[in-house]
Amino acid sequence: MVLSSIFIACSAVPITFVALVPLVWYFVRLRSYYLLTSREIKRLDGMSRSPILSILTESLDGLATIRAFGRQIDFQKMSRTLIDENSRAYFMFIACSRWLGFRLDGIVVAMLLICTFGAVIAKDVGAPVDPNLLAVGLLYVIQLSGLFQWCVRQSCEVENLFTSVERVLGFTNLPAEPPLHQDSLIRDRPDWPEEGAVRASNLVCSYRSDLDPVIKGIDFN
């Protein structure tokens, strides 16, 4: 739909093709710059959201212990601190999106001005301009302001959301923990005992006289 709108506008006013080249160059530079920033901000957003889920699970599982020791205020402060850190990252992502939207609107306005004044200049020089096609082209360019932003944001959002896949792959590539029992290390130590045993030597039992009936019923052998 975006390409169709641009094609109709350029067909109505052919001079728009000439102005489209610097606009496309500016758009490519703008999108690349936005991706470099928004990708890192999205990564910060994902990294700061994980501790919130962890402390929420920890608080729900240990709610009885937290109340028993009176640590409700401490957990509230920890939760608020983590939420503030995540909110800062999310606000930066929203601000970055607004920054891109403002400049994309500038591209659409520039294209609208080029189409409008290009049609006026074409009429003054005697070039044929179809008013019906021009009206349709201007209408599509006006609608392009919201559609263009949505199209670019969705294409960038695909790459930004893949930071979650990147984090999952990062966890899968972590080195494995060593096993709980390492037989090789035990075999390498000659002083390691082969088996365990408990031996009692010179065992002495002392008890009170009032517990004689109970003690006498116990076999100490």
N, C-alpha and C positions, 0 to 999 in steps of 0.2 A: 504493500500500500504506500509506503514511503517512496519507493522508486517510481511508482505510477504517478504520484503527485508531482514529483520533480520532473518527470518526463512530460506531463501535460503542461506544466508551467513553462518548460523550455520550448515546447512545441508552439505555444501561443506567442512567446517572445523569444526568438532564436538568440538574441544577444545574451540571454541568461546562461547559455552554454559557456560563454567566455568567462563570465563571473563565477561560474560553478567550480572552475578549477582551483582558485585560491580558497574558496569555501571548503572544498573537499580536503585540501591540504591542511587547512586549519582544524577541520574536524578530526582528521587522523591524529594530528599532534595532540589535540585536546583529549581524545579518548585514551591515547597511550599514557599521557600524564595522569589522567584520572585513575586508570587501572593500577599504576604503580603505587598510588597513594591509598586508594580504597582497598586494595588487596591486603596491605599491611594493617590497615585499621580493622578490617574484617577479621584478620588473624588475632589481633589484640582483643577484639570482642569475643571471639570463641575461647581464647585462653582465659579471659577474666570471667567467663560464664561458668566454666567447669567448677571452680571453687564454691560458687553459690550453690550448685546442685549437691556438692559434697557436704557442705555444712548443713544444708537442709536435711539430707539423709541422716547425717550424724546426729542432728538435734532431735529428729523424730525417733530414731532408734534408742537414743539415750535420754529421753525426756524425763524418765523417772529419776535417773541419776543426777541430771542437771538440777531438778527441783530439790532433790534430797540435799545437795551440797550448796544450794542457793546461788547457782552460777547463771541465772537467767539474764542478768544485765550484761555479763561478759559475752554471752553468745549473741545477744542483741547487738552489741557494739561490733562484734566480728561480722555479723551479717550485714549491718549497715555499711561498714567499710568496704566489704566485697561488692555490695550492690552499687555503691558510689563509684567504685573503679570500673565496673561494667557499664554504668550509665555514662561515664565520661567517654569511654570508647564508642558506645552506641551514638552518643550525641555528635561526636566527631564524624561518624559515618553519615549521619543525616545531614550535617553541615557540608560534608564533601559532596553529597548528592545534590544539595541545593546549589552549590558552586557550579557543578556541571550543568544543572538545569538552566541556570541563568545564562550561561554562555551558549547553550543550545538554542535558547529562545533568541539570543542575539543573532545566531546564524539564520534562523527562520525569518526574523525581521529584516535582516540584510537581503535575503532572497526576495522577500515581499517588496521591498523598496526597489530592488533591481528590476523585478517584473513590472512594477507600476510605472516607474520612470522610463524604463526601456520601451514600454508601449507608447508613452507620450512622445519620446524621441523618435520612435519609428513612424509615428503618425506625422510628425513635423517634417521628416525627411521624405515622406511619401511612400514609405514601405508598407506593403499590405499587412494589415493586422485584423484578424477575425475577432470581432467583439464578443461573439458567443464563446469562442474558445478561450479568449482572454478572461472572461468572467468565470468560466469553469476552472481555469488555471489558478486565478487568484483565490477562489473559494477553497481549492485543495491546499494551497499554500497556507491559508489561514488555519485550516484544520491540521496542518502539519505540525503546528507548535506543540500540541499535546501528544500527537502520535509519534513524532520524532523523538521526544524525550523518553517515551515508554519503550520504544524500540531499542534505543541505545542503552538504557538502564537495564533492560532484560538481558541484552547481550553481555553487558559487563557483570551483571549479577550471577550469570552462569559461572564465570571464572572466579568471582569472589566466593561463592558458596563451595567451590572446590577446595577451599582452605580446610574445610571439615574433613574431606577425603585425605588431604595431606596430613592432617593430624592423626587420623586413624592409621594411615600407612606408617607414620612415624612411630606409633606404638607397636606396630607389628614388627618393626625392624630393631626393636630393643634387644640387647643381648639377654639370653636366657639365664635364669638364676641357677646356681649350682644345685645338685640334688641334696636332699636332706641327709642321706647316708652315703658317704664316699668310702667304699671298701678299699679302693686303691691306696688311700692315705693310711688306712688302718694297717694294711699289709706291709706298708713301708716302714712301720715302727716296730722294732723287735720287742720293745718293752710293753707293748699293748697287751693286756690280759686276754686270754682266750675265752674265759668264762667268768661269771660273777658269782660270789657266795658270801654269806654272812656267817661269821664265827663268833660265838660268845665264849669268853674266857673269864673265870673267876667272877661269875655273876652272883651278886648279893642282893637279896630282897629284904627290905625292911618295911614293917607295917605296924599299924597300931593294934593294940590288944583288943580294942572293941570291934575290929574287923576280922577277928580270927575265923568266925564261921564262914565268911565270904572267901577269905584267902585260902583256907584249907580246902575249899572245893575246886581250886585251880591247880591244874597239873603243870608244873614248871619244867617237866622233862622235855 
